[in-house]
Amino acid sequence: MDLLPDWAPNVHPMVVHFPIALLFAAVLLDGLALLWRKVEGLRIGAVAVFVLGALGALASFLTGRAAADDMLFSAAADPLVTDHADWAEWTVWFFGIYALVRLGVLWWDRQGRPALWIPLFLVGAGGLFLVFQTAEHGAQLVYEQGVGVQAVERLEAMVAAQQEAQDRARAQAAGPVAAEDGSWRWTPGALAAEGLAEGFRWLAGDAAALAPEARPQAAGDTALALQANGQAAFFVFDHPLRSIQADVALNLDGFDGALMIVHHVRDDRNYLFTSIEKGAMRQGRVQDGQVTLMGEHAFEGAGWQTFRVVADKTHFRAYAGGTMVTHGHGAEPEPGPVGLRLDGTGTVLLGRMAVQSLRS
């Protein structure tokens, strides 16, 4: 039996308000304890509520992280998710350490000397700024972006379907079409082979080596067939971006090897990637030719799938078919372009690529 109501996609909305209320109440009790220092129970109560608030913040952070890993966000929501998660983590660390300090001071300073407790009160009150920022970004996700709101999510799905239909209708021989903010989209059409050769910068191999061929698909779609021959093929659309959401529709049934969605590319020896192989998806960084993995998870997929890669500040998320597969963390990279790298043999079918800039 499902214990969650139909309107709640996860438990996070039902626990998030408790730590906010507890931490504000703890600061209020702390202030009253300073005004009435003879009432020892106020000091003890304030520390107890700080401990409960810190535990509640941890529970809220963990449930929020689990909720985020189970949801697919729009490009507009992705930066808010990153910022909300970062502020929440800082809040957990701050009040976790602060609660431990307050417990130690309560045991050591039985008399509650003002010279010690006034600075501690000010530090605790200042920590509410972290709570406010975390709550503010969470509220923006719900009220501005409609995250977790079923009606808004259905509307977004309809808009996305309409956009995809327009992309198919506009598919031409040209390469990717870029927007003013650096975002770009490419839906291969009947003459997509020329677009691949002329619209991208090649860091390894060339378009001719892949023998690109436009193949009609069901429902009037066109896929670009790329014939990998064992030699590396590495190409990017040369528009550097800071934070990105990349959606790539692929069919890898006839391909044996690793296909990488690459981003923040500096050159062929320095870039970040999400690698899709039979049995696994990996996230990592190539620096001076050396590979460092940030995440690796088992993955089995067949047929057409849309893969999404989100790289925003220190957060790196990868999805397959709308489900998160891996979520890695690492140093924030310098801006760079997005593209693909093929290492293997066989046929890769490419349906479309859409890359959105998340931050200016």
Phi, psi and chi 1 to 4 in degrees:
 res  aa     phi    psi   chi1   chi2   chi3   chi4
   1 MET       -  131.7  179.3  178.3  178.1      -
   2 ASP   -79.5  121.1 -167.5   -8.2      -      -
   3 LEU   -83.1  -11.8  -62.5  178.7      -      -
   4 LEU   -88.0  141.4  -70.0  176.8      -      -
   5 PRO   -68.8  161.6   23.0  -32.6      -      -
   6 ASP   -60.7  -30.7  -66.9  -22.0      -      -
   7 TRP   -80.2  -10.3   54.7  -95.9      -      -
   8 ALA  -106.2  109.5      -      -      -      -
   9 PRO   -72.2  -15.7   25.7  -32.9      -      -
  10 ASN  -160.6  174.2   53.4   73.3      -      -
  11 VAL   -81.3  -14.3   72.9      -      -      -
  12 HIS   -55.2  -45.4 -178.4   62.6      -      -
  13 PRO   -61.8  -21.6  -21.7   33.9      -      -
  14 MET   -90.0  -11.1  -66.0 -172.7  -73.5      -
  15 VAL  -113.5  -16.5  -58.0      -      -      -
  16 VAL   -66.5  -27.7   68.6      -      -      -
  17 HIS   -78.7  -22.3  -61.3   94.3      -      -
  18 PHE   -64.2  -50.1  -70.0  101.6      -      -
  19 PRO   -63.3  -32.4   19.6  -32.0      -      -
  20 ILE   -61.5  -50.5  -62.4  173.7      -      -
  21 ALA   -63.5  -41.3      -      -      -      -
  22 LEU   -65.5  -43.0  -73.2  168.7      -      -
  23 LEU   -70.4  -37.9  -68.8  171.1      -      -
  24 PHE   -67.2  -38.8  -87.6   88.1      -      -
  25 ALA   -65.3  -36.6      -      -      -      -
  26 ALA   -63.3  -42.7      -      -      -      -
  27 VAL   -65.4  -39.6  171.6      -      -      -
  28 LEU   -62.2  -46.0  177.0   61.3      -      -
  29 LEU   -61.6  -38.1  -78.5  173.6      -      -
  30 ASP   -63.0  -40.4 -140.3   18.0      -      -
  31 GLY   -66.2  -40.6      -      -      -      -
  32 LEU   -64.8  -35.1  -66.5  175.4      -      -
  33 ALA   -64.9  -31.0      -      -      -      -
  34 LEU   -72.8  -35.0  -75.2  173.6      -      -
  35 LEU   -73.1  -37.3  -68.0  176.0      -      -
  36 TRP  -120.4   74.5  -67.3  -68.0      -      -
  37 ARG   -65.6  -21.0  -68.4 -165.0  -64.0  -88.6
  38 LYS   -75.6  -17.9  -67.1 -177.5  178.7 -179.7
  39 VAL   -87.9   91.2 -176.2      -      -      -
  40 GLU   -63.1  -29.3 -175.1  177.3   -1.5      -
  41 GLY   -62.5  -27.5      -      -      -      -
  42 LEU   -65.9  -42.8  -75.2  175.2      -      -
  43 ARG   -64.5  -44.2  -72.7 -171.1  -65.0  111.7
  44 ILE   -64.2  -42.2  -63.2  174.2      -      -
  45 GLY   -63.4  -40.6      -      -      -      -
  46 ALA   -61.7  -44.6      -      -      -      -
  47 VAL   -64.5  -40.9  173.6      -      -      -
  48 ALA   -61.9  -40.9      -      -      -      -
  49 VAL   -71.5  -33.3  177.8      -      -      -
  50 PHE   -61.1  -41.7  -89.6  123.0      -      -
  51 VAL   -63.2  -45.6  172.1      -      -      -
  52 LEU   -63.1  -39.8  -68.8  174.5      -      -
  53 GLY   -64.4  -40.0      -      -      -      -
  54 ALA   -64.6  -42.2      -      -      -      -
  55 LEU   -64.5  -39.7  -67.4  173.0      -      -
  56 GLY   -64.3  -38.4      -      -      -      -
  57 ALA   -63.5  -39.6      -      -      -      -
  58 LEU   -63.8  -45.3  176.6   60.8      -      -
  59 ALA   -62.1  -40.3      -      -      -      -
  60 SER   -65.6  -40.2 -178.1      -      -      -
  61 PHE   -64.1  -44.9  172.8   73.8      -      -
  62 LEU   -67.1  -41.9  -66.3  176.0      -      -
  63 THR   -69.2  -33.9   57.3      -      -      -
  64 GLY   -67.4  -40.8      -      -      -      -
  65 ARG   -64.6  -41.3 -175.3  171.0   64.0 -179.7
  66 ALA   -63.6  -39.9      -      -      -      -
  67 ALA   -64.5  -43.4      -      -      -      -
  68 ALA   -63.4  -36.3      -      -      -      -
  69 ASP   -70.9  -15.7  -73.6   -7.9      -      -
  70 ASP  -101.7    3.7  -74.7  -21.6      -      -
  71 MET  -122.4  153.2  -60.3 -179.4   70.4      -
  72 LEU  -109.0  123.0 -171.5   67.5      -      -
  73 PHE  -104.7  155.4  -59.8   99.8      -      -
  74 SER   -75.0  165.9   66.9      -      -      -
  75 ALA   -61.6  -35.1      -      -      -      -
  76 ALA   -68.5  -31.2      -      -      -      -
  77 ALA   -84.4  -25.9      -      -      -      -
  78 ASP   -54.6  -48.1  -91.8  -39.4      -      -
  79 PRO   -62.4  -35.3  -21.3   32.8      -      -
  80 LEU   -66.4  -36.1  -72.2  172.3      -      -
  81 VAL   -63.0  -45.2  172.9      -      -      -
  82 THR   -60.7  -49.4  -62.8      -      -      -
  83 ASP   -65.5  -41.2  -67.4  -18.6      -      -
  84 HIS   -60.7  -43.6 -178.0   51.7      -      -
  85 ALA   -65.0  -41.0      -      -      -      -
  86 ASP   -66.0  -46.5  -72.8  -17.0      -      -
  87 TRP   -62.3  -38.9  -78.7  108.0      -      -
  88 ALA   -64.3  -41.1      -      -      -      -
  89 GLU   -65.6  -42.1 -175.4  172.9    1.7      -
  90 TRP   -62.8  -37.9  -63.6  -26.9      -      -
  91 THR   -63.3  -43.8  -59.6      -      -      -
  92 VAL   -61.7  -46.9  168.7      -      -      -
  93 TRP   -64.0  -43.6  -82.1  107.3      -      -
  94 PHE   -61.7  -54.2  177.7   88.7      -      -
  95 PHE   -77.0  -23.9  -80.4  105.2      -      -
  96 GLY   -63.8  -48.1      -      -      -      -
  97 ILE   -67.6  -41.3  -65.7  171.7      -      -
  98 TYR   -62.5  -41.4 -178.0   76.5      -      -
  99 ALA   -64.2  -39.1      -      -      -      -
 100 LEU   -65.0  -41.4  -69.1  175.0      -      -
 101 VAL   -62.4  -43.2  169.8      -      -      -
 102 ARG   -65.0  -37.1  -69.8  -59.0  -61.2  -97.1
 103 LEU   -62.9  -43.0  -78.5  170.3      -      -
 104 GLY   -64.8  -43.1      -      -      -      -
 105 VAL   -67.3  -37.9  171.2      -      -      -
 106 LEU   -61.2  -39.1  179.7   65.6      -      -
 107 TRP   -72.5  -36.9  176.4   82.2      -      -
 108 TRP   -82.2  -38.2  176.8   69.4      -      -
 109 ASP  -110.7   82.8 -178.8   25.9      -      -
 110 ARG   -66.3  -25.4  -58.2  -60.2 -179.6  105.9
 111 GLN   -85.6  -15.9  -63.0  179.9  -10.5      -
 112 GLY    67.7   58.0      -      -      -      -
 113 ARG   -68.1  130.7  -72.3  171.3  -69.4 -176.7
 114 PRO   -58.3  -34.1  -24.9   34.2      -      -
 115 ALA   -61.0  -25.4      -      -      -      -
 116 LEU   -97.0  -41.3 -175.7   59.9      -      -
 117 TRP   -78.0  -29.2  -76.4   74.6      -      -
 118 ILE   -64.6  -48.6  -70.3  176.4      -      -
 119 PRO   -60.3  -37.5  -24.4   34.6      -      -
 120 LEU   -64.9  -38.2  -74.5  173.2      -      -
 121 PHE   -62.0  -43.8  165.3   75.3      -      -
 122 LEU   -65.5  -38.3  -65.5  175.3      -      -
 123 VAL   -64.0  -45.7  170.4      -      -      -
 124 GLY   -62.1  -41.4      -      -      -      -
 125 ALA   -64.5  -38.6      -      -      -      -
 126 GLY   -63.9  -30.5      -      -      -      -
 127 GLY   -65.1  -18.7      -      -      -      -
 128 LEU   -64.5  -19.6  -65.9 -179.3      -      -
 129 PHE   -61.3  -39.6  175.0   75.5      -      -
 130 LEU   -64.4  -41.4  -62.4  174.6      -      -
 131 VAL   -61.6  -43.9  178.9      -      -      -
 132 PHE   -61.6  -45.9  173.4   79.5      -      -
 133 GLN   -64.2  -40.5  -72.2  -66.9  -24.2      -
 134 THR   -61.5  -47.8  -56.0      -      -      -
 135 ALA   -65.2  -37.8      -      -      -      -
 136 GLU   -61.9  -46.3  173.4   72.5    9.6      -
 137 HIS   -68.8  -34.4  -74.8   84.1      -      -
 138 GLY   -65.2  -40.3      -      -      -      -
 139 ALA   -65.2  -37.6      -      -      -      -
 140 GLN   -62.8  -38.5  -73.4  179.7  -59.0      -
 141 LEU   -59.9  -40.7  -79.8  170.4      -      -
 142 VAL   -80.4  -51.9  174.2      -      -      -
 143 TYR   -86.8  -25.4  -65.0  109.2      -      -
 144 GLU   -96.8  -38.3  -69.6 -175.8    5.3      -
 145 GLN  -105.2  -10.2  -58.7  -58.1  -35.1      -
 146 GLY    70.7   22.6      -      -      -      -
 147 VAL   -64.5  127.3  171.5      -      -      -
 148 GLY    83.7   -2.6      -      -      -      -
 149 VAL   -98.6  114.2  180.0      -      -      -
 150 GLN   -62.7  -41.0  -64.8  176.1    3.3      -
 151 ALA   -63.9  -41.9      -      -      -      -
 152 VAL   -66.2  -40.2  175.6      -      -      -
 153 GLU   -64.0  -38.0  -69.8  170.9  -10.5      -
 154 ARG   -64.6  -39.6  -73.8 -166.2  -65.9  -91.6
 155 LEU   -64.1  -43.1  178.6   60.5      -      -
 156 GLU   -61.7  -39.1  -71.7  179.9  -14.5      -
 157 ALA   -63.0  -39.0      -      -      -      -
 158 MET   -66.1  -43.1  -68.7  173.5   58.1      -
 159 VAL   -62.8  -42.5  171.8      -      -      -
 160 ALA   -62.6  -39.9      -      -      -      -
 161 ALA   -64.9  -39.7      -      -      -      -
 162 GLN   -65.2  -40.3  -67.9  172.8   -3.8      -
 163 GLN   -63.7  -41.3  179.9   65.4   57.8      -
 164 GLU   -64.0  -39.6 -171.9  171.4  -13.2      -
 165 ALA   -63.4  -39.5      -      -      -      -
 166 GLN   -65.7  -38.9  -68.7  173.3    4.8      -
 167 ASP   -61.2  -43.0  -72.9  -15.3      -      -
 168 ARG   -63.8  -39.0  -72.3 -162.8  -60.7  -92.6
 169 ALA   -67.2  -30.2      -      -      -      -
 170 ARG   -94.1    0.4  -69.7 -161.8  -56.4 -100.2
 171 ALA   -57.3  123.8      -      -      -      -
 172 GLN  -132.7 -177.8  -60.7  -64.7  -28.5      -
 173 ALA   -71.5  -24.9      -      -      -      -
 174 ALA   -63.2  161.7      -      -      -      -
 175 GLY   -75.5 -159.6      -      -      -      -
 176 PRO   -58.2  148.8  -23.3   33.9      -      -
 177 VAL  -105.1  123.3  177.1      -      -      -
 178 ALA  -102.0  147.5      -      -      -      -
 179 ALA   -96.8  173.7      -      -      -      -
 180 GLU   -63.1  -31.6  -68.1 -176.6   -0.2      -
 181 ASP   -85.7    5.5   64.5   -6.8      -      -
 182 GLY    96.1  -11.2      -      -      -      -
 183 SER   -62.2  153.8  -58.2      -      -      -
 184 TRP  -152.5  157.7   56.9  -87.1      -      -
 185 ARG  -138.3  147.3  -54.4  176.4   69.9   90.5
 186 TRP  -145.8  117.9 -172.7   41.1      -      -
 187 THR  -114.8  103.9  -56.9      -      -      -
 188 PRO   -57.1  134.2  -24.2   34.6      -      -
 189 GLY  -109.5 -159.3      -      -      -      -
 190 ALA   -63.9  -29.6      -      -      -      -
 191 LEU  -112.1   37.3  -59.1  176.7      -      -
 192 ALA   -66.6  -22.2      -      -      -      -
 193 ALA   -60.6  -41.0      -      -      -      -
 194 GLU   -66.2  -38.7  -72.0   83.9  -16.0      -
 195 GLY   -63.2  -37.9      -      -      -      -
 196 LEU   -64.8  -41.0  178.3   67.6      -      -
 197 ALA   -71.9  -38.2      -      -      -      -
 198 GLU  -100.2  -21.5  -60.6  172.6    2.9      -
 199 GLY   -93.3   -6.1      -      -      -      -
 200 PHE  -124.0  156.8  -67.6   87.9      -      -
 201 ARG   -96.5  129.3  176.7  163.3   64.4   94.9
 202 TRP   -99.3  124.0  -71.3   79.6      -      -
 203 LEU  -100.4  -19.2  -58.1  177.8      -      -
 204 ALA  -154.1  136.8      -      -      -      -
 205 GLY    71.1 -165.5      -      -      -      -
 206 ASP  -155.4  170.3   55.6   40.0      -      -
 207 ALA   -64.0  -37.0      -      -      -      -
 208 ALA   -61.5  -36.0      -      -      -      -
 209 ALA   -65.1  -26.1      -      -      -      -
 210 LEU   -86.7   -4.6  -68.6  177.4      -      -
 211 ALA    45.0   56.4      -      -      -      -
 212 PRO   -62.5  140.3   23.9  -33.6      -      -
 213 GLU  -143.6  127.3  174.9 -169.2   -0.1      -
 214 ALA   -76.5  128.0      -      -      -      -
 215 ARG  -121.9  122.9  -67.4 -172.8 -178.8  178.0
 216 PRO   -63.8  140.0  -19.0   31.7      -      -
 217 GLN  -119.3 -177.2  -57.5  -66.5  -49.9      -
 218 ALA   -65.2  157.3      -      -      -      -
 219 ALA    60.6   25.6      -      -      -      -
 220 GLY    80.9    3.1      -      -      -      -
 221 ASP   -75.6  158.8  -67.9  -19.5      -      -
 222 THR  -124.3  134.2  -59.0      -      -      -
 223 ALA  -114.1  148.7      -      -      -      -
 224 LEU   -98.4  117.1 -176.4   62.4      -      -
 225 ALA   -89.5  124.9      -      -      -      -
 226 LEU  -114.2  124.2  -54.9  174.4      -      -
 227 GLN   -98.8   98.6  -52.2  -64.3  -26.8      -
 228 ALA   -78.1  136.9      -      -      -      -
 229 ASN  -116.5   17.8   57.5   11.5      -      -
 230 GLY    96.8  -16.3      -      -      -      -
 231 GLN   -92.8  144.9  -58.2  -64.9  -41.8      -
 232 ALA   -62.7  135.4      -      -      -      -
 233 ALA  -124.1  123.2      -      -      -      -
 234 PHE  -140.8  114.4 -169.6  168.7      -      -
 235 PHE  -140.7  148.0   56.7   92.2      -      -
 236 VAL  -135.9  153.5  -62.4      -      -      -
 237 PHE   -89.0  117.6 -175.0   58.2      -      -
 238 ASP   -79.7   61.7 -151.0    6.4      -      -
 239 HIS  -125.5  101.5  -80.8   54.0      -      -
 240 PRO   -64.1  135.5  -20.3   33.0      -      -
 241 LEU  -130.4  149.4  -64.2  172.8      -      -
 242 ARG   -83.9  -55.1  176.0 -173.6  172.7 -163.9
 243 SER  -126.6  137.9  -65.4      -      -      -
 244 ILE  -137.3  154.2   61.9  101.5      -      -
 245 GLN  -126.9  117.4  173.6 -176.5  -67.8      -
 246 ALA  -116.0  127.8      -      -      -      -
 247 ASP  -115.5  125.6  -68.3  -73.7      -      -
 248 VAL  -131.3  121.9 -174.3      -      -      -
 249 ALA   -92.2  121.6      -      -      -      -
 250 LEU  -137.7  152.2  -63.7  166.3      -      -
 251 ASN  -126.1  114.9 -174.4  -40.0      -      -
 252 LEU  -110.3   16.3  -58.3  176.7      -      -
 253 ASP   -58.8  -34.9  -71.4  -10.2      -      -
 254 GLY   -96.8   15.4      -      -      -      -
 255 PHE  -116.2  135.8  179.5   66.6      -      -
 256 ASP  -120.8  105.0 -175.3   15.2      -      -
 257 GLY   152.9 -154.2      -      -      -      -
 258 ALA  -118.1  125.6      -      -      -      -
 259 LEU  -106.6  127.1 -177.3  140.6      -      -
 260 MET  -110.0  130.5  -66.3 -177.4 -179.7      -
 261 ILE   -88.1  110.9  -59.4  172.6      -      -
 262 VAL  -103.4  148.0  -65.6      -      -      -
 263 HIS  -152.6  165.5   51.7   95.0      -      -
 264 HIS    49.9   47.6  -64.5   89.9      -      -
 265 VAL   -81.7  129.2  177.2      -      -      -
 266 ARG   -98.3  -46.1  -71.2  171.4   51.0 -162.8
 267 ASP  -161.2 -170.9   51.6   46.7      -      -
 268 ASP   -73.9   -0.7   62.2  -15.7      -      -
 269 ARG  -119.3    3.1  -67.7  172.3   55.1   83.1
 270 ASN  -145.2  108.0  -65.4  -85.7      -      -
 271 TYR  -170.8  169.4   54.5   89.3      -      -
 272 LEU  -108.6  158.2  -78.0   84.0      -      -
 273 PHE  -154.0  156.3   67.4   86.6      -      -
 274 THR  -119.1  119.9  -68.5      -      -      -
 275 SER  -102.3  132.3  173.3      -      -      -
 276 ILE  -114.9  118.7  -53.5  157.4      -      -
 277 GLU  -133.9  168.8  -53.4  174.6   45.1      -
 278 LYS   -67.3  114.8  -75.0 -172.4  171.1   69.7
 279 GLY    98.0  -10.8      -      -      -      -
 280 ALA  -158.4  149.4      -      -      -      -
 281 MET  -121.0  136.1  -78.2 -176.6   68.9      -
 282 ARG  -129.8  146.0  -61.0  179.5  175.0   90.0
 283 GLN  -118.2  142.0  -72.9  179.8  -57.4      -
 284 GLY  -169.7 -175.2      -      -      -      -
 285 ARG  -132.5  134.3 -178.1 -171.7  -55.8  -97.2
 286 VAL  -107.1  119.1  176.8      -      -      -
 287 GLN  -128.0  118.5 -171.8  168.3    9.6      -
 288 ASP    52.4   38.0  -65.1  -31.3      -      -
 289 GLY    83.3   -6.5      -      -      -      -
 290 GLN   -97.2  132.5  -60.1  -61.7  -47.7      -
 291 VAL   -94.1  129.1  177.6      -      -      -
 292 THR  -121.5  121.2  -58.6      -      -      -
 293 LEU   -83.9  138.9  -70.8 -179.2      -      -
 294 MET  -105.4  -19.8  -67.2 -174.9  -69.3      -
 295 GLY  -168.7  146.2      -      -      -      -
 296 GLU  -150.7  127.1  179.4  176.6    4.7      -
 297 HIS  -142.0  150.4  -70.8  -88.3      -      -
 298 ALA   -64.4  143.5      -      -      -      -
 299 PHE  -152.5  129.8  167.6   73.6      -      -
 300 GLU  -128.1  121.7  -63.8  -68.9  -16.1      -
 301 GLY  -144.8  154.8      -      -      -      -
 302 ALA  -147.3  154.4      -      -      -      -
 303 GLY    75.7 -164.5      -      -      -      -
 304 TRP   -74.3  132.7  -80.8   99.7      -      -
 305 GLN  -142.4  150.2  -68.9 -163.2   65.2      -
 306 THR  -101.1  121.3  -63.7      -      -      -
 307 PHE  -101.1  135.7  -63.1   92.8      -      -
 308 ARG  -120.4  135.9  171.5  172.0  -69.4 -176.4
 309 VAL  -123.2  128.1  172.8      -      -      -
 310 VAL  -119.0  125.8  176.6      -      -      -
 311 ALA  -128.2  106.2      -      -      -      -
 312 ASP  -137.0  113.4 -174.9   33.5      -      -
 313 LYS    56.1 -116.3  -69.3 -172.7  174.2  179.8
 314 THR  -101.4    8.8   61.6      -      -      -
 315 HIS  -106.2  133.5  -65.4 -103.9      -      -
 316 PHE  -133.6  113.5  -56.2   92.8      -      -
 317 ARG  -121.1  142.3  -59.0 -174.4  -74.3  -88.9
 318 ALA  -131.4  135.4      -      -      -      -
 319 TYR  -125.8  153.0  -56.7   78.9      -      -
 320 ALA  -134.1  121.2      -      -      -      -
 321 GLY    60.3   31.9      -      -      -      -
 322 GLY    86.1   -0.1      -      -      -      -
 323 THR  -113.1  131.7  -59.8      -      -      -
 324 MET   -67.9  132.7  178.3  177.9  -72.9      -
 325 VAL  -104.9  -41.5  178.2      -      -      -
 326 THR  -147.8  147.0  178.3      -      -      -
 327 HIS  -136.7  102.8 -175.6  173.1      -      -
 328 GLY  -106.4  168.3      -      -      -      -
 329 HIS  -135.6  147.2  -62.7   84.0      -      -
 330 GLY  -170.2 -178.0      -      -      -      -
 331 ALA   -64.9  144.2      -      -      -      -
 332 GLU   -67.5  125.9 -177.7  175.9    0.1      -
 333 PRO   -83.5  163.4   30.9  -34.2      -      -
 334 GLU   -73.0  154.7  -66.6  -66.6  -36.2      -
 335 PRO   -57.1  146.8  -24.9   34.5      -      -
 336 GLY  -166.4  168.0      -      -      -      -
 337 PRO   -79.9  172.4   27.3  -33.7      -      -
 338 VAL  -119.2  146.4  178.6      -      -      -
 339 GLY  -170.0 -155.4      -      -      -      -
 340 LEU  -130.9  151.3  -63.6  178.0      -      -
 341 ARG  -133.3  131.1  175.1  172.3  177.3  139.0
 342 LEU  -114.4  127.0  -74.1   68.6      -      -
 343 ASP  -129.8   99.5  -70.3  -77.3      -      -
 344 GLY   161.4 -162.9      -      -      -      -
 345 THR  -132.4  153.7   58.6      -      -      -
 346 GLY   111.5 -165.5      -      -      -      -
 347 THR  -109.3  128.0  -57.2      -      -      -
 348 VAL  -107.5  126.6  171.7      -      -      -
 349 LEU  -100.7  122.6  -62.9  180.0      -      -
 350 LEU  -109.9  119.9  171.9   62.9      -      -
 351 GLY   -91.7  -46.7      -      -      -      -
 352 ARG  -165.3  160.6   69.8 -178.9  179.3   92.4
 353 MET  -133.8  134.1  -63.6 -177.8   69.0      -
 354 ALA  -138.3  119.4      -      -      -      -
 355 VAL  -119.8  124.6  176.8      -      -      -
 356 GLN  -115.9  137.2  -63.1 -172.2   61.6      -
 357 SER   -80.7  126.8  173.7      -      -      -
 358 LEU   -92.4  -26.8  -57.3 -178.5      -      -
 359 ARG  -140.9  145.4  -60.2  176.9 -169.8  -92.1
 360 SER   -78.9      -   58.2      -      -      -
